[in-house]
Amino acid sequence: EGIALWGGRFSSGPSPALARLSKSTQFDWILADDDIAGSRAHARALGRAGLLSDDELKHMEEALDELQRRVDSGEFAPIEEDEDEATALERGLLEIAGDELGGKLRAGRSRNDQIACLIRMWLRRHSRTIASLLIGLIQALIDQAKAAGHTAMPGRTHMQHAQPVLLAHQLMAHAWPLLRDIQRLSDWDKRADASPYGSGALAGNTLGLDPEAVAKELGFSRVTDNSIDGTSSRDVVAEFAFIAAMIGVDLSRLSEEIIIWNTQEFAFVKLDDAYSTGSSIMPQKKNPDIAELTRGKAGRLIGDLTGLLATLKGLPTAYARDLQEDKEAVFDQVGQLEVILPAFTGMVATMRFDKDRLEEEAPTGFALATDIAEWLVKNGVPFRHAHELSGACVKIAESRGVELWDLADDDFAKVFADFLPADKAPQVREVLSTQGSVDSRRGKGGTAFDRVSEQIAEASKQLEPA
Ligand code: ARG
């Protein structure tokens, strides 16, 4: 038999249709452990307020221990009639402690402050799991960047060859946003670190309970300042949902890169067999499904965020049942990220780059044209003209179907004639190599090997536990 947490003023129970709509145990039962922890803290607060005798408190704590044991073993689980996790646990407690004692625990709290507190507890715990999974992924990127050494590759803008960059530099460009995602999670935690317990249904409680002590026991450093806000705002949940969506987007950007690099035309990278899939019909196929699933799930993570924001928009202040919709959004995000990240990290850690091919492609497509222009600038040519002159070199090379370094000394001398003596012009060749181009980008954050080594060291430092 289920129990109702209300009913005094009702002449009938809920219709089956309402019960089906109202029911949330199919997704909120994962809050059971946090709810029992909250109940323990709440029981002690009742004890300190003199609302449970020492003896009653002792029995209550034993009953909660037994309830936890039954939940852990699966002996106790929600039944069809339980509306939500709180209703189910109340039924479980009454079974163990009896109506008399069990019925005392609900004093001074409401499911409104309870649920607002539980979602924070649950998210804070999982935010740490996600942060540590991200650390593993960033470490894998750093390891790949270190292994890449001096290998250069074509750097692209608009997907067109732009300037050569180090492979390590390109990989680290994906590590930094993920590092910021970790920082976002820890910044978020400062706002999540306030317990709504004690807010009651909306106005606070009359029973002289000590919410500070409850907060401490539940791992919060403070209590929310406004009981209406404490029970009805979900910006903390929405902010978490944004970070989860952002992580999805950051992973999706890297996924897209890996998918392209893994094509036959690019052939920059090979994925390990353990992190690739085959085709049921085409025996030759080896597919980058991890990257594709990650890219696909980014859409879903964004959907969870936008769905939640749409739910929150325009709600009247103080609790409304709409707020129950916050949970599935973030539970889904966390569930997805916790399966995506281990697979993704494995794929990144085991992928193998074709360094020769990357190196060979790095300077092609006239990717050294900027170097010509900048060499001219260093030799006193105003950039506007330098840009034109370098463009003229590209035009000649393109019309002959060759690369820039294939041009003759004479070609350079002719193109630069208005600005440089004929014997100076061919010296432009000193920048017409991948290594020369890469090495010359020595400013902070640039692609020169030493600068890239610095950023790898800095990122590694930021990964260390504070
Ligand atoms: N299950 C609800 C939620 O997740 C909490 C219960 C509040 N119900 C209520 N009728 N006040 O938000």
Boltz pocket constraint, residues with backbone or C-beta under 6 A from the ligand:
constraints:
  - pocket:
      binder: B
      contacts: [[A, 24], [A, 84], [A, 111], [A, 112], [A, 115], [A, 319], [A, 320], [A, 321], [A, 323], [A, 324], [A, 325]]
      max_distance: 6.0
